[in-house]
Amino acid sequence: MKSERLKDDEYWMQIAIEEAKKAERLGEVPVGACLVDALGNIISAGHNLVIRNCDPTAHAEIVVLREAAQKLGNYRLLDTTLYTTIEPCVMCAGALVHARIKRLVFAAYDQRFGAAGTIFQICQNPQLNHRIEISAGVFEEKSRQLIQDFFRRRRLEKKNYYD
């Protein structure tokens, strides 16, 4: 059962990674996500649109939650799993709890903003009325590399601009 779940997690994380690449092509921080129902059907997929939409809340996870809620006609996204290429921030983790996501699978830990265990523990906080099952590290290196390469290029572009 566990190895079967890992195969499923790897399949869906690859979809999230492809979404992250779409964000990168738009000049956005390469973060992607997708939401899957209990039967293994994709409900929504998306990527960061913060810059393009001039919207500080347009993180990949929020984009996916909004689309899924509209499709399903319900803000409660029960019995779903969200896959994302990086550990959610406080805003996104809070939204996952409010949406009643059952399970969160993320690739890379976020040492600066992580709110699913690294810095804050929003998703499993005993003071909240909903807790999310968490799995981490699926394609961690691949996702981390995407983000590191993106910011390395941005720093180089900035340096070259001012030289």
Buried (B, 14 or more C-beta within 10 A) or exposed (E): EEEEEEEBBEEBBBBBBBBBEBBBEEEBBBBBBBBBBEEEEBBBBBBBBBBEEEEEEBBBBBBBBBBBBEEBEEBEBEEBBBBBBBBBBBBBBBBBBBBBBBBBBBBBBBEEBBBBBBBBBBBBBEEBEBBBEBBBBBBBEBBBEBBEEBEEEEEEEEEEEEE
